[in-house]
Amino acid sequence: MSYLSHIIKNIIFKYKLIYIFLIGNSVVSYSQSDWVNYLVKKDKGLMSIHLDLALNNTKPLYRNLLIVGASYNKSCFKNGFPKNKGLEKLYAFSDSVATTINKSTKYKLAGVITYQCFGFDIYYVKDTINIRKDIHKMIDRSYSQSGRYLLIQSDQKWEYYYNIFPDNKPNDFFINHEYLSEMVSQGDDLSQERVVHHWINFKKEKKRLKYLNQLKGFGFSIDSLNYKKENPYPYELQVSKKQSVRPNSINKLTKILSALARSSYGQYDGWATKVIVQD
């Protein structure tokens, strides 16, 4: 497997075949060296963006934007995201593009976009001499039956990169979007409301009771009250409600639940729900 395939497979396939999603209580630190996943609502559906945040501080002196795309419309879900055969096609296409670019100039893969049965690789390259001709030749030779997209233009200030850069987002945003991205990769378009379970842990039982009182009026059902002696926050609370799992909705709710937990010296421990496949 090539380096590029390894990157994309880790990004898109990281939690493949997990059907119930839970954000654990481990601390997730999204440093500047990480690739992150997040979703953006567009007119025709959800767009998945996978971006290398490290380039915000360590971008090379490559001033040319190159975006190369290929379709997988014969192997995608109704939500526009690839099935397994579509992923395999995208990996092979990305490998061929990277190999072609590498023969001509130095480059850096900055991101990967998935939208409406198309995958787009976003590069910044040092030189553009012969790249257009070489990529068209490669596509005509090996991918003539595929839909394709090619953009080459000067971008000295990396404006395209910063237009899609998720600036000033908290860790919780990326944790939520990591799992939402996995849901859409399994065919879920996130449009249907469903029951979502939430876990919150406390050091003291009276703090758990305080939290429950604060939740009154939010429409939650109490699923369980447990005591786990071995945990530093032994008093566990599980609640649930039927709700939207669209990115803005889940982000707002987890932010509220986390803030309320901290005010009661507790710890919000994540959420879980079922995937609803549209295909």
N, C-alpha and C positions, 0 to 999 in steps of 0.2 A: 504493500500500500504506500502511495506517495505521501509526502509531507502535507500537501494540500488536502488530499482525501482524509487524512488523519484529523486535520483541523475541522473540516466540515462534518465529519462523522461524529466527532466529539461534541460539536455544537448542536447538531440537529438530533442526534440519536442517543443523547446522554441518558435519558430515562425511558427508553423505548420499552414497550410492553408492561409499563406500570399503569394500572387501571384505577387505582385509588391514590390520591395525592395528599401527602401530609408534609407540611413544613415543620421540621423538627426544631428542637430547642437549642441546637448547636449554633454557635455564632458564625455567621457567614460574612466574610469580609471581602467585598468586591474592590480590590486594589486596582491601581492603574495598570497592572500587568495582565488583567483578565479580559477574556472575551465575555460579552454578556448578550443575553437574548431578551428581546422585548417586542411587543406587538403594537401596531398602529392601526387605527380604524380608517379605512379608505372607502370610497364610494361603492366599490364592488365587493367589499369584504375586508378581512383582516390581512395585513401585511406583517410578515415576520422579519425582523432585522437582527442580524448577528454582527456585532461590531467589536473591534479590538480597541478597547479604551486606552491601552498603553500608548497608542500613536498620538494621543493628545499631548504627551510630553516628549516622546521619542521619535517623532515622525522624521523620516529621512528627507533629504533634499531632492525629492522627486516631485516635479511640478506639473505632471500630466495625469489627468484622470482617464482611466480606462474602465468601462463597464461592459462586460460580456455576458449575454444571457442565452438560455436555451429553454425550450418548452418541454413539458412532460405531460401534455394534455391527454394522452392515451392511458396514463397511469396516475391519476390524481383523484382525491376525494372531491365531493361537491363543494367543500369549502376552499378548494384551490390549492391544497397542500399535497405533496407527493406521497403516494403509496411506496412500498418497498422497491418496486421496479423503477418507479420514477426517481427515487433516491439513487439507485445504482446508475441510472442514466446521467444524473447530474454529477455524480462523482467522476464518472468516466470523462464527461465533457470538461469538467474543471481541471482534471489532470492534463487533458490535451491542450487546453488553453495555457495553463501554467508552463508546460513544456515548450510551447511555441513562443511565449513571451521570453522565457529564459534564454532562448537562442539569440535574442536580439538585444536585450537590455536588462538592467537591474530593475527589480520591482518589489512592491510590498502589497500583500493582500490585506485590505483594510476592513472588508465586511462582506457579508453574504445576505441577499434579500430573497425572500420567497413570497410570491404573490401571484394568484390567479393562474396556477399551473405553469409558472415560469420561475426559474432560478437565475439570479443575477450575481456574478462575482464582481466585487468592486476593488480595483487595483489603483495604485499610484505607481507610475513608471518613470524612469529617468529620461529615456528617449522614445520617440514615436516613429523613428525612421523605419519603414518597411513593416511595422506592426500590423497596420490595417490590411495590407496585402497578404501577409503571412497568416493572419487569423482567418481571413476569408478563404484562403487556399485550404487551410486545415478543415474548416467547416464544410466546404464544398466536397472535400475528399472523404470525410468520415461522417458528417452529420447533415447531409444534403436534404434529408427528409424532415428535419426538425425545424420548428420555428426558431428564429435566432434574433438577437439584438446586439448591436455593437455601437458604442459611443466612445469617441476619443476627443478630448479637448483639453486645453490649457486650464489648470486650476492651481495657480501659484500659491494661493492662500488656503487651499484645502477647504473651500467653501462647501462643497458637496458633503464632505465628511462631517463638518460642523453643523450642517443643516439637519443631519439625522443623529447627531450626538445627543445622548440623554443627559443633558446638563443638570447638575444639582439634584439628582434623584437619590433618595435614601436606600439603604440596603433592602428594606422591606419591598420596595418597588421591584427590584431585580429578582428577589426571591419569589414574589408572586408571579412575575412574568416568566420566570424559568418554568414553573409548573403549568401556567396557561399555555406557554409555547408547546409543551409536551402534549397537552390536551388537543390543541389544534393539529398537531402532527399526527394524531390518531384519527382525525376526521371530524372533530367537534368544532362547530362554528361559534360556540359560546353564546348563541342567541337565546337558548331556552333556560328559563329559571329552573332551579333544582334545589334539593335539600343539600345544604352545606353544613358540615360539622366543624366546630371550633373547640380547641383545647386551651385551657388556661390553668396555670398552677400557682399555688400560694404556699407561703411558709407557715401561715397560721390560719386556722379554721375561721376565725372571726373576720379575717380579711376576705376570705372567699364569700362569706355571707354578705359583707359590705358590697362586694362586686356584683353579686346577684341582685341586690337592691338597686344598684346603679343601672342594671340591664333592663329593669322594668320599663315597659313602654317600647322596647325595641322589637318585640314579637318573637323572642327566642323561646324554644322549648328546652327544658333541662333533660339531658340524656342520661347523665350519671354524675354521682359524687363519689370519688374514690380517695382512699388514703394509701399512699405508697411510701412506707417508712424509709426505704433506701434512698429516696430522692431528696435532694436539697430543698425542693419545693414539693412537699409530700401531699398537699391537699389539692387534688385534681378536680377540675370542673370541665364537663363536656356539655356544650349547648349546640343547638342547631336551629336553622330556619330555612324556609324556601326563599331563595334570593337569586338575583342576577350574578353571573360570574364574568360579566364583561369587565375588562381591565379597570376602567375607572371605578366601577361599583365595588369590586373586590378590594381595590387599593384603599378606597375611602373607608370601607368597613373594617379592614384589618388595622388601619391607622387608629380608628376610634377604639377598637377592642384592646390594642396594645397600650394606648394612652391610659385607658381606664385601669388596665392591669397594673401599670407602673404606679398609678396613684394609690393603689391598694397594696403596694409592695409585692405584686405578683409578676408573673411572666406569661405573656401570650405565647402559646406553643404551636400555633399553626392551624391549618384547615385541611379538610379532605372532602372530596365529592366524587361522583361518578362521571365517567366520560359518556357523552351521548353522541354516537356516530351518525352522521347525516348521509351515509352512503350504504 
